[in-house]
Each structure stands twice: as structure tokens, then as C-alpha cells.
Amino acid sequence: MPSSLLLSYYGDDLTGSTDVMEALSLGGIATVLFLDPPSAEQLACFADCQAIGLAGTSRSETPEWMDDHLHHALAWLRSLGADLCHYKVCSTFDSAPGVGNIGRALEIGRALFGQSCVPLVVGAPQLKRYTVFGQHFAMFQGDVHRLDRHPVMSRHPVTPMGEADLRRHLAGQTELSIGLADLLCLAQPDIDERIDRLSAGHQVLLYDVLDTRHQAEVGHQLWRTRQPRGSYVVGSSGVEYALLEAWRRQQRVPATVPSFTPPGAVDQLAVVSGSCSEVTARQIRWAEANGFRAIGLDVAGLIGDEHGEGVMQAVLEAAGDALADGMSVIVHTAMGPETNASAVTQGDPQARHRIGRSLGQLLRRLVEIHGLRRVAIAGGDTSSHALRELNIHALTTRLPLPETPGSPLCRAYSDDPTFDGLEIALKGGQIGSDAYFVNLRNGRA
């Protein structure tokens, strides 16, 4: 176990987990992300890391699932002895009482760490996410939208965001009292005393973040108020961006930004997508016009058949034919929010999980048969369940992608030589330009 561990974290989905890994790696913090608690031998391979993550699936799970699984995951992370343990949520805070309940995660971690008040940080200017007087905003195609009016997140098929006030939204998930350190508070000369009073009066403290100045102050407060034997914090990768500034001031991180070698182009890229986002649909259409073959997976047939073997075999053969023809391939379950995948899986988490696992099994077979060395998975929930089918136990950052901050190209670690060293990108549904998949194949950031 690393002797100077600054941070441990649990990502509530795969793309959220790689988001944190990228932010830390760009800041010069050596970071590894495990898919499950590792063996002693696997952990020893990353003894130089200052941050260790555990990729989870809680964003797509019920509170009952969290009661059974999340406590154990956080307990393992706490045992590592890091200064801070971060429960990572999506920077658009999409959650609901019955699915991805952030309030329940706050309760579980607060009790485990014996903490009176848990900090909550969601704003991340680097990702174009802003929290102002408790209201949350996110950019989409160049325009900043209040979260309840966001063209994508307000229409999310599982956790539509109908409330931009994060405290009001969270109040529907927990009875914990929630305070606010707003922009005016963060600008006061007696900020330390004000934060101490707010923390003493509330069980959760939400911080505003509009720009990097506020972010730096928030990082100072997170580090200043940590408990001697480790503290629990909840939020987006805005937590890491804030802490990095505090660590730089204390010379705990390198002064210079690390460099990453471009990976170059590959002849073929295989993508599986469970995203219902219109952004991903546009990316698929663009890829079709630029050397990819797009293949739809019949979601109703996959779920309706007890095993879905016929549906899976047909798609595997079609994808194999495309690769044999020298093309790249995208297997997708939806082309935007209005396709039937959303209706078929609505309110049925097991159906969504099955789709993710099936896409992962398909991708595994394509890698095994065709010797692919670069692949991609689109959709946050999909990534969480699909990647676990690839016999991979850890990821590190191969190359940050400035076009899609939070979704880097990763290097996979596996005991199976087929998957060890595989380059894999995990993309949230609403992330990236139309040319994303084409640029990924061509090795362009």
C-alpha cells in the first residue's frame, strides 16, 4: 500500500471514475483505477501512486443496493489511510431517490467516517459546470443552461433533472441538513471562521464554484477541514481540481504539467454504445460517413429472449464482417432519446445492466477474434457494466483528450495478454464533438 496516499475515491460509474483519474494525472498525481478491490500483488504494482480509485456502479443502482455494497467499498478505501476519501458523482448531479441516490451515499459515508459534516462540491469550470448560489449550470454546444432547462440532462431517460437548486434536489433523497457556502461567503476575509460555523450547523455543506478563484478557496477549505485520520467528501471531479491547487501551494504536486505521448492512429476501432443521448447519435452518424459501419442492436429482442443469444450472434457476425472488410465498427442500442431502447428499459435497472453486460461481452469477443488494440464504450452506465466483461482489473491514463475532458484514453491492465495494454476510451453520452469516434481512431486529441 502506498505510504503517501493523498486521496482514495469511489466513482459512481466508470466514466466518472476515469474523469477523476484524468484530473489527477494532469495535475501530476500518479493515479490508478481498480475495477474491484485488488489483490495484494495487484496493489503492489502501483506502490508509487498517490491516489487510488475504485470504479463502481452506484449511479445506476438503488438505495438498497447501496446499503449492501457501498459500505464495503468505502470501508476498503478508508482502510488505505488516505487523507481524503471522495465519493465521485456526475458533474451534472443526475440522480433520483430510487436510482443513484446521492443522499444515501452521503449518509453511508458520513456514518462510516464518523463525520459531523460532509463537504459537497459539484462545480467544475474545467468541465463547464458551475454552481452559483446553490443553482447548478452546465454548458451544452457553447451555451450555458440551468440544469432543469439543459437540453440533455432535463430529458435524461433514467434520472431527468427537473430541479437546478442542488439543495432542493438533494432534499428529496435525504433528511440530512444541507448548508451552503455561497460566492459571497467565499469572498470574505474571515472565510475560515464562516466555514467552521456552517459546518457546525449542518450535516452537509455545499460549496459554490463559478471560476478557478472560487475553486482554489474551496480546495483550501477541503484540505484545512479534513480529519486527522481521513475525511469523506462528495462531489464531481471539481473536488480534485480544487484540491490540486491546495496541493500545489503546499508543494505536494509537481510544479510542471506532465507530458503524454500521442498514441497515433489505428487501422480499426470498435465501439459499443448504450447511450441514448442525441450527442452520441450525431457522433455515430458522423462516423458512418467516415469509414465506420454502424450496427443497431435490437434491445427489445435482447431483453425479450431469455438469453438473447440469437440477437447477440447476429450482431457479432455483422460486426465481424465489417472488421473483415477493413472498416471500423460501432454497435449501438439507440440513436437518440426517442428510440425504443429508452422505453424498453425505463424503470428496469436489471434490463439496463443486461444491455451493458451484453455490449461488454460483444466487445470482448471482437478484441479476442480480431486482435484490436483500441476500443471505446459510450454511455456512463453502459461503461460501468460493459468494462467488467473484458477481464481488466485496472486502468491508468494513457492520454488526456482535451476535446472530451473527463473521458481520457486509458491503458488497461489484465492478467490476460489479450487485454493487457489495450487502449480504451470511456465516453459519457453527452460528451464530445461530432467527430469524436473518428478522431479517436485517428489518434487525434
C-alpha positions in Angstrom: 0.0 0.0 0.0 1.4 3.4 -0.9 2.8 5.3 2.1 1.9 8.8 1.0 -1.6 8.4 -0.3 -3.3 11.8 -0.7 -6.7 10.6 -2.0 -8.8 7.5 -2.4 -12.1 7.6 -4.3 -15.1 5.7 -5.4 -16.6 6.5 -8.8 -20.4 6.1 -9.1 -19.9 5.0 -12.7 -16.9 4.2 -15.0 -16.8 7.4 -16.9 -17.0 9.3 -13.6 -14.1 7.3 -12.3 -11.9 8.0 -15.3 -12.8 11.7 -15.0 -11.1 11.8 -11.6 -8.2 9.8 -12.8 -7.6 12.2 -15.7 -7.8 15.3 -13.5 -5.3 13.9 -11.0 -3.0 12.6 -13.7 -2.9 16.0 -15.5 -2.0 17.5 -12.1 1.0 15.2 -11.7 -0.6 12.9 -9.2 0.1 9.2 -10.1 -3.3 7.5 -10.1 -4.6 4.0 -10.7 -8.2 3.0 -11.0 -9.2 -0.5 -9.9 -12.5 -2.2 -11.1 -12.6 -4.2 -7.8 -10.6 -4.2 -4.6 -7.3 -5.6 -5.8 -5.2 -8.5 -4.5 -2.0 -7.6 -2.6 0.0 -8.4 -5.7 -2.0 -6.2 -7.9 -1.9 -3.3 -5.4 1.9 -3.6 -5.0 2.3 -2.9 -8.7 1.1 0.7 -8.1 3.1 1.4 -5.0 4.2 4.8 -6.4 0.6 6.1 -6.8 -0.6 8.9 -4.6 -4.3 8.3 -5.5 -6.2 5.1 -5.8 -9.7 4.8 -7.2 -12.4 2.1 -7.2 -14.8 2.1 -10.1 -18.4 1.5 -9.1 -21.9 1.3 -10.5 -23.9 3.1 -7.8 -25.2 5.8 -10.2 -27.4 3.2 -11.8 -28.3 1.3 -8.6 -31.0 1.5 -5.9 -30.6 2.7 -2.3 -31.0 -0.9 -1.2 -28.1 -1.9 -3.4 -26.0 0.9 -1.8 -26.8 -0.4 1.6 -25.5 -3.9 0.6 -22.4 -2.8 -1.4 -21.3 0.8 -1.0 -20.4 0.5 2.7 -18.0 -2.3 1.9 -16.4 -0.4 -0.9 -15.9 2.7 1.1 -14.6 0.7 4.1 -11.9 -0.7 1.9 -11.0 2.7 0.6 -10.9 4.0 4.2 -8.5 1.2 5.1 -5.9 2.6 2.7 -5.4 5.5 5.0 -5.6 8.4 2.5 -6.1 12.0 3.8 -9.4 12.2 1.9 -11.9 9.7 0.5 -14.0 11.1 -2.3 -17.4 9.7 -3.4 -17.5 10.8 -7.1 -20.8 11.8 -8.7 -21.5 13.1 -12.1 -20.8 16.8 -12.7 -24.5 17.2 -13.8 -25.6 15.6 -10.5 -28.2 13.4 -12.2 -29.7 11.2 -9.5 -33.1 10.3 -8.1 -34.5 8.8 -4.9 -34.7 5.4 -6.4 -31.7 5.4 -8.7 -28.2 6.7 -8.0 -29.3 8.3 -4.7 -26.6 10.7 -3.7 -28.3 11.4 -0.4 -27.9 7.8 0.6 -24.2 7.9 -0.3 -23.8 10.9 1.9 -25.4 9.1 4.8 -23.4 5.9 4.4 -20.0 7.7 4.2 -20.8 10.2 6.9 -21.6 7.3 9.3 -18.6 5.2 8.3 -16.1 8.1 8.8 -17.8 9.4 11.9 -18.0 12.8 10.4 -20.4 15.6 11.6 -20.4 17.5 8.3 -19.6 16.2 4.7 -18.4 18.8 2.1 -20.2 18.7 -1.3 -18.5 20.2 -4.4 -20.2 19.9 -7.8 -19.0 22.9 -9.8 -16.0 22.3 -12.2 -15.2 25.2 -14.5 -12.8 22.9 -16.4 -15.9 20.8 -17.4 -18.1 23.9 -18.0 -20.1 23.1 -14.8 -20.9 26.0 -12.4 -22.7 26.2 -9.1 -23.9 29.7 -8.2 -26.0 30.4 -5.0 -26.7 26.7 -4.9 -28.1 26.6 -8.5 -26.2 24.4 -11.0 -25.5 25.2 -14.6 -23.9 23.2 -17.4 -22.7 24.1 -20.9 -24.1 22.4 -24.0 -23.0 23.3 -27.5 -21.5 26.6 -26.5 -24.4 27.8 -24.3 -24.7 27.6 -20.5 -28.0 26.2 -19.3 -29.6 26.0 -15.9 -29.7 22.3 -15.1 -33.5 22.0 -15.2 -33.5 23.6 -18.7 -30.5 21.7 -20.0 -31.4 20.1 -23.4 -29.8 16.8 -22.4 -30.0 16.4 -18.6 -33.5 17.7 -18.2 -34.5 14.8 -20.6 -32.3 12.1 -19.2 -34.2 8.7 -19.7 -33.4 7.5 -16.2 -32.7 10.5 -14.0 -34.1 13.6 -15.6 -33.1 16.7 -13.7 -36.1 18.8 -13.0 -34.5 21.0 -10.3 -31.4 23.2 -10.6 -31.2 24.0 -6.9 -28.9 21.3 -5.7 -30.1 21.5 -2.1 -33.7 21.2 -3.1 -32.9 18.3 -5.4 -30.9 16.6 -2.7 -33.6 17.1 -0.1 -35.7 14.6 -2.0 -33.0 12.0 -1.3 -32.0 12.6 2.3 -33.1 14.2 5.6 -29.6 15.5 6.3 -29.5 19.3 6.8 -27.7 21.0 3.9 -25.9 24.3 4.2 -24.4 26.5 1.5 -21.1 28.3 1.3 -22.0 30.7 -1.5 -19.9 33.0 -3.6 -20.3 35.9 -1.2 -19.2 33.7 1.7 -16.1 32.5 -0.2 -15.0 36.1 -0.8 -15.0 37.2 2.9 -11.7 37.8 4.8 -12.9 35.6 7.7 -13.8 32.7 5.4 -12.2 30.0 7.7 -14.4 31.1 10.6 -17.5 31.2 8.4 -16.9 27.7 7.1 -16.4 26.4 10.6 -19.7 27.8 11.7 -21.5 26.5 8.7 -20.0 23.0 9.2 -21.0 23.0 12.8 -24.6 23.9 11.9 -25.2 21.4 9.1 -24.6 17.8 8.2 -23.8 18.6 4.5 -22.1 21.7 3.2 -22.5 22.6 -0.5 -19.8 24.9 -1.9 -20.5 27.3 -4.8 -17.9 27.2 -7.6 -18.0 29.7 -10.5 -14.4 30.0 -11.6 -10.9 28.9 -10.6 -10.6 31.6 -7.9 -13.5 30.1 -6.0 -12.2 26.6 -6.8 -8.9 27.4 -5.2 -10.6 28.6 -2.0 -12.7 25.5 -1.9 -9.7 23.3 -2.2 -8.1 25.2 0.7 -11.2 24.5 2.8 -11.4 20.9 1.9 -7.8 20.3 2.9 -7.9 22.6 6.0 -11.0 20.9 7.5 -10.0 17.3 6.9 -10.0 14.9 9.9 -6.7 13.6 11.2 -7.4 10.0 10.2 -9.1 10.8 6.9 -12.3 12.6 5.8 -15.2 11.9 3.4 -16.2 14.3 0.7 -18.8 14.0 -2.0 -18.9 15.7 -5.4 -17.7 15.8 -9.0 -14.1 15.9 -10.2 -14.4 19.5 -9.2 -13.1 18.1 -5.8 -9.8 17.1 -7.5 -9.4 20.3 -9.4 -9.9 22.2 -6.2 -7.5 20.1 -4.2 -4.8 20.2 -6.8 -4.5 24.0 -6.3 -4.2 23.5 -2.5 -1.6 20.8 -3.0 0.4 23.0 -5.4 0.6 25.7 -2.8 2.0 23.1 -0.3 4.4 21.7 -3.0 2.8 18.3 -2.7 2.5 18.0 -6.5 4.9 18.8 -9.4 5.1 22.4 -10.5 5.1 21.4 -14.2 2.3 19.6 -16.1 3.3 16.1 -17.1 3.5 15.2 -20.8 1.8 12.3 -22.6 2.9 10.7 -25.8 0.3 10.8 -28.6 -0.8 7.2 -29.4 -1.0 7.6 -33.1 -3.7 6.2 -35.4 -5.1 2.6 -35.5 -6.4 0.9 -38.6 -9.6 -0.1 -36.9 -11.6 1.0 -33.9 -14.5 -0.9 -32.3 -17.1 1.0 -30.3 -20.1 -0.2 -28.3 -22.7 2.3 -27.3 -25.6 2.1 -24.8 -26.1 5.9 -24.8 -29.5 7.4 -25.6 -28.0 10.8 -26.0 -28.6 12.9 -29.1 -24.9 13.9 -28.9 -23.8 10.2 -29.3 -26.3 9.8 -32.1 -24.7 12.6 -34.0 -21.2 11.1 -33.4 -22.4 7.8 -34.8 -23.8 9.4 -37.9 -20.5 11.3 -38.4 -18.6 8.1 -38.0 -20.8 6.3 -40.6 -19.8 9.0 -43.1 -16.1 8.5 -42.3 -15.3 4.8 -42.6 -17.3 3.2 -39.8 -20.1 0.7 -40.1 -23.0 1.3 -37.6 -24.9 -1.7 -36.4 -28.1 -1.5 -34.3 -28.6 -3.9 -31.5 -32.3 -4.9 -31.1 -32.8 -4.1 -27.4 -36.4 -5.5 -27.2 -35.2 -8.7 -28.8 -32.2 -9.0 -26.4 -34.3 -8.5 -23.3 -37.3 -10.4 -24.6 -35.3 -13.5 -25.4 -34.3 -15.4 -22.2 -30.7 -15.5 -23.3 -30.7 -13.1 -26.3 -28.3 -15.5 -28.0 -29.8 -15.0 -31.4 -29.6 -11.3 -31.2 -26.1 -11.3 -29.9 -24.8 -13.8 -32.5 -26.3 -11.8 -35.4 -24.6 -8.6 -34.2 -21.3 -10.3 -33.6 -21.3 -11.7 -37.1 -22.3 -8.3 -38.7 -19.5 -6.5 -36.7 -17.0 -9.2 -37.7 -17.9 -8.8 -41.3 -17.3 -5.0 -41.1 -13.9 -5.5 -39.4 -13.0 -8.2 -42.1 -13.8 -5.6 -44.7 -11.3 -3.2 -43.1 -13.8 -0.9 -41.6 -14.2 0.3 -38.0 -17.5 -0.6 -36.3 -20.0 0.9 -33.9 -22.6 -1.3 -32.3 -25.4 0.8 -30.7 -28.6 0.3 -28.8 -30.1 3.7 -29.6 -29.9 6.7 -31.9 -31.0 9.5 -29.5 -33.5 9.7 -26.7 -36.6 9.0 -28.8 -35.5 5.4 -29.8 -37.1 2.4 -28.3 -34.2 1.5 -26.1 -35.2 4.2 -23.6 -38.8 3.0 -23.5 -37.9 -0.7 -23.2 -35.6 -0.1 -20.2 -37.5 2.6 -18.4 -37.8 1.8 -14.7 -36.0 -1.5 -15.1 -32.4 -1.3 -13.8 -31.8 -5.0 -14.5 -32.6 -4.6 -18.2 -30.1 -1.7 -18.4 -27.5 -3.7 -16.6 -28.1 -6.6 -19.0 -27.6 -4.4 -22.0 -24.3 -3.1 -20.6 -23.0 -6.6 -19.9 -24.1 -7.8 -23.3 -22.2 -4.9 -25.0 -19.2 -5.8 -22.9 -19.3 -9.4 -23.9 -19.6 -8.4 -27.6 -16.6 -6.1 -27.3 -14.6 -8.8 -25.6 -15.2 -11.2 -28.5 -14.3 -8.6 -31.1 -11.0 -8.0 -29.3 -10.2 -11.7 -29.0 -11.1 -12.6 -32.6 -9.7 -9.6 -34.4 -6.8 -8.6 -32.2 -8.0 -5.0 -31.7 -5.7 -2.7 -29.7 -8.0 0.3 -29.3 -11.7 0.3 -28.4 -14.4 2.6 -26.9 -17.5 2.4 -24.8 -20.1 5.2 -24.9 -22.6 5.8 -22.1 -21.7 6.2 -18.4 -24.0 3.5 -17.1 -23.1 1.2 -20.0 -19.3 1.6 -19.4 -19.7 0.6 -15.8 -21.2 -2.8 -16.7 -19.5 -3.4 -20.0 -15.9 -3.0 -19.0 -16.3 -5.7 -16.3 -16.7 -8.2 -19.1 -13.3 -7.5 -20.5 -11.1 -9.3 -17.9 -9.4 -6.0 -16.9 -8.5 -5.2 -13.3 -7.1 -1.7 -13.5 -6.7 1.4 -15.7 -4.3 4.3 -15.9 -4.4 7.5 -18.1 -2.9 6.8 -21.5 -3.7 10.2 -23.0 -6.0 13.1 -21.8 -8.3 14.2 -24.6 -8.8 18.0 -24.4 -11.9 17.7 -26.6 -13.6 15.5 -24.0 -12.3 16.4 -20.6 -13.2 13.7 -18.1 -13.0 10.9 -20.7 -9.4 10.1 -21.4 -7.9 7.3 -23.4 -6.9 4.7 -20.8 -4.3 1.9 -20.6 -5.8 -1.4 -19.4 -4.1 -3.9 -17.1 -5.0 -7.5 -17.2 -3.6 -10.9 -16.3 -4.7 -11.9 -19.8 -2.2 -10.8 -22.5 -5.1 -10.3 -24.9 -6.4 -7.4 -22.9 -3.2 -6.2 -21.1 -2.2 -2.9 -22.7 -5.5 -2.4 -24.5 -6.3 1.2 -25.2 -9.8 2.1 -24.2 -11.9 5.3 -24.1 -15.0 5.5 -21.9 -17.2 8.3 -23.0 -20.2 9.8 -21.3 -23.3 10.1 -23.6 -23.3 13.9 -23.8 -19.6 14.3 -24.2 -17.6 15.2 -27.3 -17.9 16.8 -30.8 -19.5 15.1 -33.8 -16.1 13.8 -34.9 -15.3 12.1 -31.6 -15.1 8.5 -32.8 -13.2 9.4 -36.0 -10.7 11.4 -34.0 -10.2 8.6 -31.6 -9.5 6.1 -34.4 -7.1 8.6 -36.0 -5.3 9.2 -32.7 -6.1 12.9 -32.6 -6.9 14.5 -29.3 
